Amino acid sequence: MIPKGFLFSAVEAAIKKPGRRDLALIYSQQEATMAGTFTTNRVKAAPVRLDMRRIKTGRGQAIIVNSGNANACTGDVGMRDAREMARLVAHDLKLSPSLVYVCSTGGIGTPMPMGRLRSGLSEVTAGLGACSINDVAAAIMTTDTYPKIASRTLKVNGGTGTLAGICKGAGMICPRMATMLCFLMTDIAVDRKALDTALRHAVVRSFHRITVDGDMSTNDTVLIMANGMLGNRPVTEKSRAYGAFRDALDDITFELSKMIVKDGEGATKLIEVEVRGARNEAEAEKAAFSVAKSNLVKTAMYGNDANWGRIMAALGYSGISFSEERVDISFGKVPVVRDGVSNGRDADAEKVLREKEVRITIDLKRGRSSARVLTCDLTEEYIRVNATYRT
């Protein structure tokens, strides 16, 4: 399901190596309201710095994105290259450069191959409309093993609007964004403030609560475009439709974030860590991340070892206040710890760990707040992929 008024293009520019499409364009036939969130890493790629300035206008019409080169740690040259990419696309599409956003993903520290990119940019604008959203989702991949796409429809003022999103990400995934790009599109007209609020609400509960390897990138970007081609009255935070729109956006971003973790580099299983009974949501999230980021927990999950002691240890150094003697831990529906001690069901729990998706539930019995974090197991394949990433 594709929102009205969006066109796509993807071409091969041989940015890192030949043999695959690695340059893509998303274009709205009508100028759109836009919102975005970006990496919190102090080291930010040139495209991120450029987009963070442009998003302040809340307007946009095109996104040009490449894989194979991050254009990060490339100095003044990198910023000039990012601006040139936007300028060339804007020229071909007869737009103001301020309406074109630039995103890059790939290796850090290598200047963009602008000689190849210039011809690729001409080709990608000329081919606008000849490709599908699936082609764009595939073109932005790096170590991903499959393209990631999600969509929803919802009723707004008597019409049916569509919300769709694509993302990439498999490694260098850490809270407060990750090595990921996400592009969301809707034909629903949404007020700028409402769009920004809804996006931040969604990101906090999805992309901010995933971890593959605990590393934070320099290029993470989430952008949403609302072109209003459904023809509805703009949705505001006070509109009856706002709740449904926000829920749909929450659903899509969580589905995409789940795909990222499931596709974690070398991963064999998706793990959901849920902490319940915390004094507040912040403590629940902090405890869940402590468990989800533990290499000892992640390797135990890979080995189908119900080693709950590693979970208890991770809770202990999480920095939150709790009583060990009150903690319950379950793998799936199998309780392995009650009030801080084993109940002798580790063998039953190990059967649960052979599944492709595993839920770890921790009850601190300190309050009523909860949080869930998505992670994956840690395998030998993760080392192989990242030992040879630049070659």
C-alpha positions as CSV (number, residue, x, y, z in Angstrom):
1,M,0.0,0.0,0.0
2,I,1.6,3.3,-1.2
3,P,0.3,6.7,-0.2
4,K,-1.0,8.9,-3.0
5,G,1.5,11.2,-4.7
6,F,4.8,9.5,-3.9
7,L,7.2,8.3,-6.7
8,F,10.4,6.3,-6.4
9,S,13.6,5.6,-8.2
10,A,16.7,3.5,-7.6
11,V,19.9,3.0,-9.7
12,E,23.4,1.6,-9.5
13,A,26.1,4.3,-8.9
14,A,28.8,1.8,-7.8
15,I,29.4,3.9,-4.7
16,K,31.2,1.1,-2.9
17,K,31.3,-1.6,-5.5
18,P,29.3,-2.5,-8.7
19,G,26.6,-5.0,-9.0
20,R,23.6,-3.5,-7.1
21,R,21.4,-0.5,-6.8
22,D,22.8,1.9,-4.2
23,L,21.3,5.3,-4.9
24,A,17.6,5.9,-4.4
25,L,15.1,8.8,-4.5
26,I,11.8,9.3,-2.8
27,Y,9.7,12.2,-4.2
28,S,6.4,13.7,-3.3
29,Q,4.4,15.3,-6.2
30,Q,3.3,17.9,-3.7
31,E,5.3,19.8,-1.2
32,A,5.0,18.0,2.2
33,T,5.0,18.7,5.8
34,M,8.1,17.0,7.4
35,A,9.5,16.0,10.7
36,G,12.6,14.1,11.7
37,T,14.8,12.7,14.4
38,F,18.5,12.1,14.2
39,T,21.4,10.4,15.9
40,T,22.4,11.7,19.3
41,N,26.1,10.8,18.6
42,R,28.3,13.9,19.0
43,V,30.0,12.8,15.8
44,K,27.4,13.4,13.0
45,A,27.7,12.7,9.3
46,A,27.5,15.7,6.9
47,P,24.0,14.7,5.6
48,V,22.7,14.5,9.2
49,R,24.0,18.0,9.9
50,L,22.5,19.3,6.7
51,D,19.1,17.7,7.3
52,M,19.0,18.9,10.9
53,R,19.1,22.5,9.7
54,R,16.5,21.9,6.9
55,I,14.0,20.1,9.1
56,K,13.5,23.3,11.1
57,T,11.4,24.6,8.2
58,G,9.0,21.6,8.5
59,R,8.8,21.4,4.7
60,G,10.3,19.1,2.1
61,Q,9.6,17.2,-1.2
62,A,12.4,14.8,-1.9
63,I,14.9,12.5,-0.2
64,I,18.0,11.3,-1.9
65,V,19.8,8.4,-0.2
66,N,22.8,6.4,-0.9
67,S,24.3,3.2,0.6
68,G,28.0,2.2,0.6
69,N,29.4,5.5,2.0
70,A,28.4,7.3,5.2
71,N,29.9,10.7,4.2
72,A,30.9,10.9,7.9
73,C,34.2,12.3,9.3
74,T,34.9,13.8,5.8
75,G,35.3,17.5,6.9
76,D,34.3,20.5,4.8
77,V,34.5,18.4,1.7
78,G,31.8,16.1,3.0
79,M,29.4,19.0,3.7
80,R,30.0,20.4,0.2
81,D,29.3,17.0,-1.3
82,A,26.0,16.6,0.7
83,R,24.9,20.1,-0.5
84,E,25.9,19.3,-4.1
85,M,23.8,16.1,-4.0
86,A,20.8,18.1,-2.9
87,R,21.4,20.8,-5.4
88,L,21.7,18.5,-8.4
89,V,18.5,16.7,-7.4
90,A,16.7,20.0,-6.9
91,H,17.9,21.2,-10.3
92,D,16.6,18.2,-12.2
93,L,13.3,18.2,-10.3
94,K,12.9,22.0,-10.5
95,L,12.8,22.4,-6.7
96,S,14.4,24.6,-4.2
97,P,17.4,22.8,-2.7
98,S,16.0,23.5,0.7
99,L,13.2,20.9,-0.1
100,V,15.7,18.1,-0.7
101,Y,17.0,16.0,2.2
102,V,20.2,13.9,1.9
103,C,20.9,10.6,3.7
104,S,23.9,8.3,3.5
105,T,24.9,5.0,5.1
106,G,28.0,2.9,4.8
107,G,31.7,3.1,5.8
108,I,32.9,6.1,7.8
109,G,35.9,8.3,6.8
110,T,35.9,7.9,3.0
111,P,35.0,10.9,0.8
112,M,32.0,10.4,-1.5
113,P,32.9,9.3,-5.0
114,M,31.2,12.3,-6.6
115,G,32.4,11.5,-10.1
116,R,30.3,8.4,-10.1
117,L,27.5,10.0,-8.0
118,R,26.9,12.9,-10.4
119,S,26.0,10.6,-13.3
120,G,24.0,8.4,-10.9
121,L,22.0,11.4,-9.6
122,S,21.1,12.4,-13.2
123,E,19.9,8.8,-13.8
124,V,17.9,8.5,-10.6
125,T,16.0,11.7,-11.2
126,A,15.3,10.7,-14.9
127,G,14.0,7.4,-13.8
128,L,11.6,8.8,-11.2
129,G,8.4,6.7,-11.1
130,A,9.9,3.7,-12.8
131,C,10.7,1.9,-9.5
132,S,8.7,0.7,-6.5
133,I,9.1,1.4,-2.8
134,N,10.5,-2.2,-2.6
135,D,13.4,-1.1,-4.9
136,V,14.2,1.8,-2.7
137,A,14.1,-0.4,0.4
138,A,16.6,-2.7,-1.2
139,A,18.9,0.0,-2.5
140,I,19.4,1.5,1.0
141,M,20.6,-1.8,2.5
142,T,24.2,-2.3,3.7
143,T,24.6,-5.5,5.7
144,D,20.8,-6.1,5.8
145,T,19.7,-9.5,4.4
146,Y,16.3,-8.3,3.3
147,P,14.4,-5.0,2.6
148,K,12.2,-3.7,5.4
149,I,8.7,-2.3,4.6
150,A,5.5,-1.7,6.6
151,S,2.2,0.1,5.9
152,R,-1.2,0.8,7.4
153,T,-4.4,2.4,6.3
154,L,-6.7,4.5,8.4
155,K,-9.9,6.5,8.1
156,V,-9.6,10.3,8.3
157,N,-12.5,12.6,7.8
158,G,-14.4,10.1,5.7
159,G,-11.4,9.2,3.5
160,T,-8.9,6.4,3.7
161,G,-5.3,7.5,4.2
162,T,-2.2,5.4,3.9
163,L,1.0,5.4,6.0
164,A,4.0,3.5,4.7
165,G,7.6,3.2,5.8
166,I,10.9,1.6,4.9
167,C,14.1,1.3,6.9
168,K,17.5,-0.2,6.9
169,G,19.7,-1.5,9.7
170,A,21.3,-4.7,11.0
171,G,24.4,-3.7,12.9
172,M,25.9,-0.8,14.9
173,I,22.4,-0.7,16.5
174,C,22.2,1.1,19.8
175,P,19.6,3.0,21.8
176,R,18.9,6.7,21.0
177,M,18.8,5.7,17.4
178,A,21.1,3.4,15.6
179,T,22.9,2.7,12.3
180,M,19.5,2.9,10.7
181,L,17.7,5.0,8.2
182,C,13.9,5.2,8.2
183,F,11.6,7.0,5.7
184,L,7.9,7.3,6.4
185,M,5.3,8.7,4.0
186,T,1.6,9.5,4.2
187,D,-1.0,11.1,2.0
188,I,-2.8,12.4,5.1
189,A,-2.5,16.1,5.8
190,V,-1.0,16.6,9.2
191,D,-0.2,19.8,11.1
192,R,3.5,20.3,11.5
193,K,3.4,20.2,15.3
194,A,1.2,17.2,15.4
195,L,3.5,15.4,13.0
196,D,6.6,16.1,15.0
197,T,4.9,15.1,18.3
198,A,3.6,11.8,16.8
199,L,6.9,11.0,15.3
200,R,8.8,11.5,18.5
201,H,6.3,9.5,20.5
202,A,6.7,6.6,18.0
203,V,10.5,6.7,17.9
204,V,10.9,6.7,21.7
205,R,8.8,3.5,21.8
206,S,10.5,1.8,18.9
207,F,13.9,2.8,17.5
208,H,15.0,4.1,20.9
209,R,14.4,0.7,22.4
210,I,16.4,-1.6,20.3
211,T,20.0,-2.8,20.5
212,V,22.0,-5.3,18.5
213,D,25.5,-4.6,19.6
214,G,25.5,-1.5,21.7
215,D,27.3,0.7,19.1
216,M,25.8,4.0,18.1
217,S,26.3,5.4,14.6
218,T,26.9,8.8,13.0
219,N,24.2,8.7,10.4
220,D,20.9,7.6,12.0
221,T,17.9,9.5,10.5
222,V,14.1,9.1,10.6
223,L,12.2,11.3,8.3
224,I,8.4,11.5,7.7
225,M,6.6,13.3,4.8
226,A,2.9,14.1,4.9
227,N,1.9,15.5,1.5
228,G,-1.9,15.9,2.3
229,M,-3.0,14.5,-1.1
230,L,-5.8,12.7,0.7
231,G,-7.5,16.1,0.8
232,N,-8.5,16.0,4.5
233,R,-8.4,18.9,6.9
234,P,-5.0,18.8,8.5
235,V,-4.8,16.6,11.6
236,T,-3.9,18.4,14.7
237,E,-3.2,17.1,18.2
238,K,-6.8,18.1,19.1
239,S,-8.3,16.3,16.1
240,R,-10.4,13.1,16.6
241,A,-8.2,11.4,14.0
242,Y,-4.9,12.2,15.8
243,G,-5.0,9.2,18.2
244,A,-5.6,6.8,15.3
245,F,-2.8,8.4,13.3
246,R,-0.4,8.3,16.2
247,D,-1.3,4.6,16.9
248,A,-0.7,3.7,13.2
249,L,2.7,5.4,13.3
250,D,3.5,3.6,16.5
251,D,2.6,0.3,14.9
252,I,4.7,0.9,11.8
253,T,7.8,2.1,13.6
254,F,7.7,-0.8,16.1
255,E,7.2,-3.3,13.2
256,L,10.2,-1.8,11.4
257,S,12.3,-1.8,14.6
258,K,11.5,-5.4,15.1
259,M,12.7,-6.2,11.6
260,I,16.0,-4.5,12.3
261,V,16.7,-6.5,15.4
262,K,15.5,-9.7,13.8
263,D,18.0,-9.0,11.0
264,G,20.8,-8.2,13.4
265,E,24.2,-9.1,12.0
266,G,24.7,-12.8,12.6
267,A,21.5,-13.1,14.7
268,T,19.6,-16.4,14.9
269,K,16.8,-15.2,17.2
270,L,14.9,-12.1,18.2
271,I,14.7,-11.5,22.0
272,E,12.2,-9.2,23.7
273,V,13.2,-8.1,27.2
274,E,10.2,-6.8,29.3
275,V,10.7,-5.4,32.7
276,R,7.5,-5.0,34.8
277,G,6.8,-3.8,38.3
278,A,9.3,-0.9,38.2
279,R,8.8,2.4,40.1
280,N,8.7,4.3,36.8
281,E,9.1,3.8,33.1
282,A,12.6,5.3,33.1
283,E,13.8,2.7,35.6
284,A,12.0,-0.1,33.7
285,E,13.8,0.9,30.5
286,K,17.1,1.2,32.1
287,A,16.9,-2.3,33.6
288,A,15.7,-3.8,30.3
289,F,18.5,-2.2,28.4
290,S,21.1,-3.5,30.9
291,V,19.9,-7.0,30.3
292,A,19.4,-6.6,26.5
293,K,23.0,-5.1,26.0
294,S,24.7,-7.8,28.1
295,N,27.0,-9.9,25.9
296,L,26.8,-12.7,28.4
297,V,23.0,-12.8,28.2
298,K,23.1,-12.5,24.4
299,T,25.6,-15.4,24.0
300,A,23.6,-17.5,26.5
301,M,20.6,-17.0,24.3
302,Y,22.6,-18.1,21.3
303,G,23.6,-21.3,23.1
304,N,20.0,-22.0,24.4
305,D,21.3,-21.7,27.9
306,A,18.7,-20.5,30.4
307,N,21.4,-18.8,32.5
308,W,19.2,-16.5,34.5
309,G,22.1,-15.6,36.8
310,R,23.5,-13.4,34.0
311,I,20.2,-11.6,33.9
312,M,20.2,-11.1,37.6
313,A,23.8,-9.7,37.4
314,A,22.8,-7.3,34.6
315,L,20.0,-6.0,36.7
316,G,22.4,-5.6,39.6
317,Y,24.6,-3.2,37.7
318,S,21.8,-1.4,35.9
319,G,21.9,1.4,38.4
320,I,18.2,1.1,39.5
321,S,17.0,0.4,43.0
322,F,15.3,-3.0,43.6
323,S,15.3,-5.9,46.0
324,E,16.9,-9.1,44.7
325,E,14.7,-11.1,47.0
326,R,11.5,-10.0,45.1
327,V,12.6,-10.5,41.5
328,D,10.8,-13.0,39.2
329,I,12.2,-14.1,35.8
330,S,10.5,-16.1,33.1
331,F,11.6,-17.3,29.7
332,G,8.4,-17.4,27.6
333,K,5.8,-18.9,29.8
334,V,8.3,-20.8,31.9
335,P,9.1,-19.2,35.3
336,V,12.7,-19.9,36.3
337,V,13.1,-17.5,39.2
338,R,10.7,-16.7,42.0
339,D,11.5,-14.1,44.7
340,G,15.2,-14.1,43.6
341,V,15.9,-17.8,43.7
342,S,15.6,-20.7,41.2
343,N,12.5,-22.9,41.1
344,G,14.4,-25.7,39.2
345,R,12.8,-25.3,35.8
346,D,15.9,-24.4,33.7
347,A,15.6,-27.5,31.6
348,D,12.0,-26.5,30.6
349,A,13.2,-23.0,29.8
350,E,16.0,-24.2,27.5
351,K,13.3,-25.7,25.2
352,V,11.8,-22.2,24.9
353,L,15.1,-20.8,23.9
354,R,15.3,-23.0,20.8
355,E,12.5,-20.9,19.3
356,K,13.3,-18.0,16.8
357,E,11.6,-15.5,19.0
358,V,12.1,-15.4,22.8
359,R,10.6,-13.3,25.5
360,I,12.4,-12.6,28.8
361,T,10.0,-11.2,31.4
362,I,11.3,-9.7,34.6
363,D,9.1,-8.5,37.4
364,L,10.8,-6.3,40.0
365,K,7.6,-6.0,42.1
366,R,8.5,-2.4,43.0
367,G,5.7,-0.5,41.2
368,R,3.4,-0.5,38.2
369,S,5.6,0.7,35.3
370,S,7.0,-1.4,32.5
371,A,9.2,-1.2,29.4
372,R,10.2,-3.6,26.7
373,V,13.5,-3.6,24.7
374,L,14.3,-5.6,21.6
375,T,17.6,-7.3,21.1
376,C,19.1,-10.4,19.5
377,D,21.6,-13.1,20.3
378,L,25.3,-12.7,19.7
379,T,27.0,-15.2,17.4
380,E,30.3,-15.9,15.7
381,E,28.8,-14.6,12.4
382,Y,28.6,-11.0,13.9
383,I,32.4,-11.1,14.3
384,R,32.9,-12.3,10.8
385,V,30.7,-9.6,9.2
386,N,32.3,-6.8,11.1
387,A,35.9,-8.0,10.8
388,T,35.6,-7.6,7.0
389,Y,33.1,-4.7,6.8
390,R,35.3,-2.3,4.8
391,T,36.7,-5.0,2.5
